[in-house]
């Protein structure tokens, strides 16, 4: 099993910044991709950004140029630096881990609220 624990959510004004952190523990070997998803009220969960064990990254178009994902394999953590936040970024953000390319693990979620 894999446990993912997020931290760093909160409330910020538009234009501000937040950094989310996700710590992985348990059977973390062979977690090849880690990332962040978000879900706003009444909307489907969507991919925000992810990063492979080799460091390749991908981003949703809506966050490109504003968010940066990074990974510390030695510490088993993944970070999401969010800058120039907009009210539409308001959502619950979930850490995600993909192991053996088929096993999905999720954190409990952390609320991010951006006020206008």
C-alpha positions in Angstrom: 0.0 0.0 0.0 1.0 3.6 -0.5 0.0 6.5 1.6 -0.1 10.1 0.3 -0.4 13.0 2.6 -0.9 16.5 1.3 -0.2 19.8 3.0 0.0 23.5 2.1 -3.6 24.4 1.0 -5.3 27.5 2.2 -6.9 30.8 1.2 -5.1 33.4 -0.8 -6.0 36.5 -2.8 -6.0 36.5 -6.6 -2.5 37.0 -7.8 -1.0 35.3 -4.8 1.0 32.1 -4.4 0.7 28.8 -2.6 2.9 25.7 -2.5 1.4 22.2 -2.1 3.5 19.3 -0.8 2.7 15.6 -1.0 4.7 13.0 1.0 4.5 9.4 0.0 5.1 6.5 2.3 4.6 2.7 2.3 5.4 0.6 -0.8 6.7 3.6 -2.7 9.0 1.6 -5.0 7.9 1.6 -8.6 5.8 4.7 -8.3 6.6 5.9 -11.7 4.3 9.0 -11.9 3.2 11.4 -9.3 0.9 14.4 -9.8 -1.8 16.7 -8.7 -5.5 16.7 -9.7 -8.2 19.1 -8.6 -11.9 19.1 -8.3 -14.1 22.1 -8.1 -17.7 22.0 -6.9 -19.9 20.5 -9.5 -17.0 19.7 -11.8 -15.1 16.5 -12.7 -11.7 15.9 -11.2 -9.0 17.1 -13.6 -5.3 16.7 -14.0 -3.3 19.8 -13.0 0.2 18.5 -13.5 2.3 15.4 -13.2 5.9 14.3 -13.2 7.6 11.0 -13.9 10.4 9.4 -12.0 12.7 10.6 -14.7 11.6 14.2 -14.3 9.3 14.6 -17.4 6.4 16.9 -16.7 3.0 17.7 -18.1 0.6 20.5 -17.3 -3.0 21.4 -17.9 -3.2 24.3 -20.4 -5.0 26.4 -17.8 -2.0 26.4 -15.4 1.0 26.4 -17.8 3.3 29.2 -17.0 1.9 29.7 -13.5 2.3 26.3 -11.8 5.5 24.3 -11.4 5.6 20.6 -10.3 8.8 19.1 -8.9 9.8 15.9 -7.3 12.4 14.8 -4.7 12.8 11.1 -5.2 15.1 10.8 -2.2 12.5 12.3 0.1 9.5 10.8 -1.7 7.8 14.1 -2.0 6.2 16.0 -4.9 5.7 19.8 -4.8 3.3 22.0 -6.7 4.3 25.7 -6.7 1.3 27.8 -7.7 1.8 31.4 -8.7 -0.5 34.1 -10.1 -3.5 32.2 -8.7 -6.9 33.0 -10.0 -10.4 32.4 -8.5 -11.0 29.7 -11.0 -8.1 27.7 -9.4 -10.3 27.2 -6.3 -10.7 23.5 -5.8 -9.8 20.6 -3.6 -6.3 19.5 -4.8 -5.5 15.8 -4.6 -2.1 14.2 -4.8 -1.9 11.1 -7.0 0.6 8.3 -7.4 0.7 5.7 -10.2 2.5 2.5 -9.4 3.5 -0.2 -11.9 1.5 2.0 -14.4 -1.7 0.5 -13.2 -2.2 1.1 -9.5 -3.7 4.4 -8.5 -3.3 6.0 -5.1 -4.8 9.2 -3.8 -4.3 11.6 -1.0 -7.1 12.9 1.2 -7.2 16.3 -0.6 -6.4 19.8 0.5 -8.6 22.9 -0.1 -7.3 25.8 -2.1 -9.4 28.9 -2.2 -8.6 32.0 -4.2 -10.5 35.1 -3.5 -11.1 37.9 -6.0 
